[in-house]
Amino acid sequence: MSVSTNYISDDPRDIGWVRQNVPCQTACPAGTNVPAYIRMISEGQHGRSYEINREANVLPGVLGRICSRPCESACRHGWAGNGEPVAICHLKRVAADFKDVGHRITERLYAPTGKRVAVIGAGPAGIAAAHDLSLLGHDVVIFEREEQPGGMLRYGIPEFRLPRNILDVELHNALRLGVSLRTGVAIGTKKGDMRMSALLAEFDAVLLSTGCMAPIRLPLRGVSPQDDDPVRMVQDAEYGLDFLLDIHRGENKRVGHRVAIIGNGFTALDCARMARRLGAEVTIHIRTTEDDSPVTAEELFEAKREGIRIKGLRTAVALQVDEHGRLTGVEFVQNRLGGWFPNGRRQPLAIDGSEFAEPYDTVIAAIGQQTVNDFLDVRVELNRNQLVRIGNNGMTSVNGLFAAGDYVNGPATAVAAIGHGRHIAAQIDHWLVGRTRSQQVRIEPVTQPLRERSSDFIVRQHMPTVPLTNRLKPATREVETGFNHDLAVEEAKRCYLCNLRYQINVDRCIYCRACIEVAPRNCIKLVHDIDIKSDGSYGALKETREWNQVAAIWIDNNECIRCGACYRVCPVSCISITRNELVTVDA
């Protein structure tokens, strides 16, 4: 049925359609409306694009630089036969970079509730939660142990990836609507610390979002968990988290000439690139292969361009020291690939008798991070992974104490932390006021196709970077320079605009097959039935080749590339186009 006016739908078929057919938005932990903000870029509306981003991810200019990009892995343009994924993350940065200098942020505010919420930790989860809670009318106070907000965004990510002026502006914008920020305040049990029990007594709700601020200990041969940690005992060895924290707190760090980085994640790569900027010859050692790295391929490529070597299929088993206790090398064991872990990565299996050593004068271990709970003077229930357990409402076992981000889920990504922080903020709001702001689908008509078939043949635009000759000095120089206007528009045109829904009015259709014949893909199908899922949304199409069994000609939006060929050729105008977007409304 054609749609002539905008309306809001709570029909599970419409909600399910968006979640199934806009894979980039579904894959984004923050639920960013990707097609909408990319479309605005192609129209030159950068301010509007930025606002669409901000509705979901709070810090677009930050995430446009350092996001792990789960949306791009899901992008339909990257599916087999479709080419490379759209550069969604780079376009997010475009929206932030090209909005007007005087751009005015607009947000919907709710009436004051009189409720007070304390947020512990000014990292991405805490910032996102505080932002949303302040919009919802609550008085919010953030307590942060460091001197400045940002958490790992400021103290973990190097400035050559995330300029601090960008971070400062977006943190200010997120907290500007009445959030009180108290830095240099530690929550704990030591003298001078603020007690969690006192906060629970003072505030209506408390949110724990302290992240994973302790490095995972490097397991070495013959060393038990009860023994002294060799990484902390040996000179010229340290953990990557400590290394980055010291640098971003302003310490003058030094490394040796030959630096070994042990680890395979973002922290390991950031340590390697920072050590390279300190003048070292750097090698990253990983247990499996680069295919298992969570780091984006572009960042791995740039690290190699900067002269960093990556050696795979090896596990560090011992640190070698001289008679003065100084590091001289690292002993490894060679691995082979085994089966798969549940997360899809390969299992490293040590090869007997394959031990070997390589000389190094600095070792930085970055194999992961973990939460700590010893700062709490209240007892919270933990799961088997020693992470705090929360219920479906986001609350811990302590009444009024909620938790979000890496503190709940373990070390993840900034966008995951932001998404979870916003989710828990909604749970806190419901608990405080007894109401739920529900998510529904806004459906509005589109009068003509918005995409040209020729856009399918535009290749992915690659991010310009600073030349190697000027890149390493000063160490804070941002490596990626951003798309210019022309690159941005070309890349934006590649987006399939998956939030556009093409539908055939079966009552008007004359079964002429014109749409089928003109379709560039197998996206228009003869069906005799369609499955309905338990939540009421559409499931698999049941196709047929027999005309006497055809119940409808159906546009398979999983295959549709929104080229509009069917719409233009239909002789009876039975094909309609609507823009379908998830929105949050008052219940």
JOPEQUI-V792961 format. One record per residue. N is the residue number from 1. NEAR is the number of other ideal C-beta (glycine too) atoms within 10 Angstrom. D_CENTER is the distance of its C-alpha to the mean C-alpha in Angstrom with 2 decimals. Layout:
n: (N/N)
near: (NEAR/NEAR)
d_center: (D_CENTER/D_CENTER)
//
This chain:
n: (1/2/3/4/5/6/7/8/9/10/11/12/13/14/15/16/17/18/19/20/21/22/23/24/25/26/27/28/29/30/31/32/33/34/35/36/37/38/39/40/41/42/43/44/45/46/47/48/49/50/51/52/53/54/55/56/57/58/59/60/61/62/63/64/65/66/67/68/69/70/71/72/73/74/75/76/77/78/79/80/81/82/83/84/85/86/87/88/89/90/91/92/93/94/95/96/97/98/99/100/101/102/103/104/105/106/107/108/109/110/111/112/113/114/115/116/117/118/119/120/121/122/123/124/125/126/127/128/129/130/131/132/133/134/135/136/137/138/139/140/141/142/143/144/145/146/147/148/149/150/151/152/153/154/155/156/157/158/159/160/161/162/163/164/165/166/167/168/169/170/171/172/173/174/175/176/177/178/179/180/181/182/183/184/185/186/187/188/189/190/191/192/193/194/195/196/197/198/199/200/201/202/203/204/205/206/207/208/209/210/211/212/213/214/215/216/217/218/219/220/221/222/223/224/225/226/227/228/229/230/231/232/233/234/235/236/237/238/239/240/241/242/243/244/245/246/247/248/249/250/251/252/253/254/255/256/257/258/259/260/261/262/263/264/265/266/267/268/269/270/271/272/273/274/275/276/277/278/279/280/281/282/283/284/285/286/287/288/289/290/291/292/293/294/295/296/297/298/299/300/301/302/303/304/305/306/307/308/309/310/311/312/313/314/315/316/317/318/319/320/321/322/323/324/325/326/327/328/329/330/331/332/333/334/335/336/337/338/339/340/341/342/343/344/345/346/347/348/349/350/351/352/353/354/355/356/357/358/359/360/361/362/363/364/365/366/367/368/369/370/371/372/373/374/375/376/377/378/379/380/381/382/383/384/385/386/387/388/389/390/391/392/393/394/395/396/397/398/399/400/401/402/403/404/405/406/407/408/409/410/411/412/413/414/415/416/417/418/419/420/421/422/423/424/425/426/427/428/429/430/431/432/433/434/435/436/437/438/439/440/441/442/443/444/445/446/447/448/449/450/451/452/453/454/455/456/457/458/459/460/461/462/463/464/465/466/467/468/469/470/471/472/473/474/475/476/477/478/479/480/481/482/483/484/485/486/487/488/489/490/491/492/493/494/495/496/497/498/499/500/501/502/503/504/505/506/507/508/509/510/511/512/513/514/515/516/517/518/519/520/521/522/523/524/525/526/527/528/529/530/531/532/533/534/535/536/537/538/539/540/541/542/543/544/545/546/547/548/549/550/551/552/553/554/555/556/557/558/559/560/561/562/563/564/565/566/567/568/569/570/571/572/573/574/575/576/577/578/579/580/581/582/583/584/585/586/587)
near: (9/13/17/8/7/11/13/11/15/12/13/16/14/21/19/18/20/24/15/16/20/29/20/28/23/17/18/25/24/26/20/27/21/30/25/19/28/28/23/21/25/21/13/14/17/21/18/18/28/26/20/23/27/23/19/24/25/25/31/28/23/29/29/25/23/25/28/20/23/18/25/22/13/19/25/21/21/16/13/5/5/15/16/14/20/27/27/26/23/25/26/29/25/28/27/24/19/20/19/9/4/6/14/7/13/9/13/8/12/14/7/11/16/11/19/16/27/27/32/26/29/29/31/34/35/31/32/31/34/32/26/22/28/23/17/25/17/26/18/28/19/24/22/24/19/19/11/18/24/25/27/24/23/21/19/24/23/20/19/21/18/21/16/16/9/19/22/14/15/21/24/11/17/24/19/12/14/15/21/15/19/12/13/10/16/15/22/15/13/7/5/7/14/17/15/22/13/12/19/18/10/12/20/17/25/26/32/30/29/27/26/22/21/14/23/16/17/22/12/18/11/8/17/6/7/5/10/8/16/19/20/13/12/17/13/19/23/21/26/28/24/16/24/22/16/14/21/20/12/7/10/6/12/10/22/18/10/17/25/28/31/26/26/25/17/24/27/24/27/25/28/26/24/26/23/20/20/16/15/24/15/27/18/28/24/23/24/22/16/14/10/19/22/13/18/18/10/16/19/16/12/21/20/13/12/16/12/21/13/20/12/18/20/21/20/22/18/17/23/15/17/10/5/7/10/13/22/15/18/24/16/23/20/15/21/13/16/12/7/11/11/5/7/7/16/18/14/20/15/17/11/8/7/13/14/10/13/16/11/26/17/22/27/30/31/28/20/19/21/16/22/13/14/8/18/21/14/14/10/16/11/14/10/6/10/11/18/22/14/23/11/6/11/23/19/22/14/19/9/19/24/26/26/34/31/28/27/24/20/16/19/19/19/29/26/21/31/32/25/26/29/22/18/27/29/18/21/27/25/16/17/20/15/7/11/13/14/11/15/19/23/17/20/12/14/18/7/8/19/17/19/12/13/9/19/17/8/15/10/16/21/14/17/12/16/14/6/12/7/9/20/18/10/10/16/11/14/17/19/18/11/18/24/13/13/9/18/26/16/16/25/26/19/25/27/24/22/25/25/22/22/22/16/18/15/14/8/14/15/10/12/14/12/17/23/16/11/15/20/11/14/10/21/23/18/19/17/14/13/14/10/13/13/7/11/12/18/18/13/11/17/14/16/15/7/8/9/6/13/17/13/18/20/20/20/17/21/14/14/21/20/25/22/20/20/24/20/13/15/19/9/11/10/20/23/19/20/21/19/22/18/19/12/15/11/8/11)
d_center: (36.92/36.26/34.52/36.22/34.37/30.98/30.48/28.07/28.00/27.27/28.55/26.43/27.16/25.47/22.40/22.25/22.73/19.66/17.42/19.20/19.69/16.53/14.32/11.48/11.33/11.91/9.12/6.50/6.21/7.50/9.95/10.16/13.59/12.96/16.65/18.07/16.54/17.29/20.77/21.35/20.75/23.32/25.66/25.25/23.98/21.33/21.74/21.26/18.15/16.74/17.86/16.30/12.88/13.85/14.99/11.55/9.07/12.04/11.23/11.12/13.06/10.93/7.54/10.05/10.93/8.50/5.01/5.02/5.80/6.31/8.24/10.54/11.52/12.63/14.23/17.92/19.08/18.08/20.13/23.45/25.84/23.54/22.56/19.26/16.02/15.79/14.13/11.70/9.72/13.21/14.54/12.21/13.85/17.13/17.06/16.80/19.30/21.87/22.19/25.63/26.32/27.80/25.04/25.43/22.55/23.74/22.59/24.48/25.98/27.67/30.93/31.04/31.13/32.77/30.23/28.80/25.48/24.68/21.16/21.20/18.70/17.27/13.84/10.64/11.51/15.10/14.81/13.00/15.59/18.41/17.75/17.97/20.87/22.75/22.54/23.91/26.92/26.51/27.51/24.64/25.15/22.52/23.98/22.52/24.39/23.55/25.36/22.43/19.24/15.67/15.54/13.76/12.59/16.37/17.90/15.68/14.28/17.37/18.61/19.03/15.28/14.85/18.23/19.19/20.86/17.69/16.09/19.42/19.81/16.56/17.12/20.64/19.76/17.58/20.49/23.41/24.56/26.40/24.01/26.11/24.54/26.59/25.63/27.55/27.98/27.51/27.46/29.61/33.11/34.52/37.08/35.66/32.42/31.62/31.93/29.46/32.55/33.62/30.37/30.65/34.19/33.40/30.36/29.98/26.56/24.55/20.83/19.89/16.53/17.73/15.00/16.25/18.80/21.17/21.13/22.02/25.60/26.48/28.85/32.01/35.23/37.79/35.70/35.19/32.70/35.74/36.69/35.78/32.56/33.73/30.62/31.67/35.36/35.58/35.85/33.30/30.69/27.70/24.18/21.25/19.80/23.27/23.65/20.67/21.58/25.14/24.36/22.27/24.96/27.38/29.20/30.93/29.61/31.56/31.10/33.68/34.37/32.88/29.51/27.99/24.30/23.78/20.31/17.73/14.28/12.56/15.18/17.96/17.22/16.97/20.24/21.83/21.26/22.45/25.45/26.24/26.44/28.82/31.09/30.55/30.74/27.55/26.90/23.87/25.07/23.07/24.43/23.65/22.66/20.01/19.16/17.64/15.46/11.66/11.87/11.83/15.44/15.83/15.26/17.64/20.02/20.12/20.77/23.61/24.95/25.23/27.46/25.33/26.50/24.58/26.86/25.91/27.63/28.76/28.41/29.72/32.55/34.50/34.78/38.08/39.92/43.31/46.12/44.64/41.35/39.44/36.92/38.42/36.11/33.83/35.07/32.98/33.60/32.93/30.74/30.83/28.24/28.81/27.26/23.71/21.73/20.24/16.73/18.38/19.04/22.64/24.83/26.66/30.38/32.62/35.76/38.90/40.78/38.19/37.75/37.76/37.13/35.90/36.87/34.37/35.01/31.52/28.99/25.46/23.94/20.17/19.78/17.42/17.42/18.70/19.49/22.96/25.02/28.35/27.90/28.45/32.05/31.32/30.81/27.64/27.43/25.21/24.28/25.44/22.50/23.56/20.54/21.54/22.31/21.52/23.12/21.97/22.42/20.07/23.18/24.27/27.86/28.99/29.79/27.77/25.26/21.67/18.61/14.82/11.65/12.28/15.93/15.94/13.61/14.13/12.09/8.45/5.40/5.41/2.96/4.82/7.63/7.88/8.05/10.47/12.29/13.08/14.20/16.44/17.74/19.04/20.67/22.29/23.55/25.09/26.72/28.16/29.54/29.89/28.26/25.18/23.54/23.06/20.76/22.90/23.14/24.65/26.82/28.55/30.90/30.41/33.78/33.16/30.72/28.03/27.40/29.86/30.34/30.64/26.96/26.29/27.94/25.96/24.24/20.74/21.03/19.97/18.76/21.86/22.06/24.70/27.58/27.89/31.15/29.58/26.17/26.83/29.06/28.15/25.25/23.23/23.51/20.28/20.19/18.49/20.74/18.95/20.40/23.80/24.84/26.29/23.40/21.05/23.49/24.04/20.41/19.97/23.09/21.60/19.33/21.12/20.52/19.92/20.40/24.05/26.22/29.51/32.17/35.82/38.39/40.41/43.36/43.74/42.88/46.06/44.59/45.59/42.82/42.25/38.50/38.37/40.42/38.40/34.92/33.41/31.62/32.56/30.79/33.87/35.51/38.60/37.80/40.16/37.69/34.06/32.51/31.31/28.68/29.28/27.05/29.15/26.81/28.09/27.99/29.56/32.17/35.63/37.11/40.78/43.05/46.05/46.65/48.65/45.59/43.15/41.90/39.54/38.01/34.28/31.42/28.79/25.58/23.84/26.01/26.62/25.47/26.64/29.35/31.85/34.74/35.66/35.65/37.95/40.40/40.95/44.61/44.37/41.01/39.72/36.09/33.88/30.42/28.20/24.81/23.00/20.12/18.80/19.99/20.62/24.34/26.80/28.17)
//
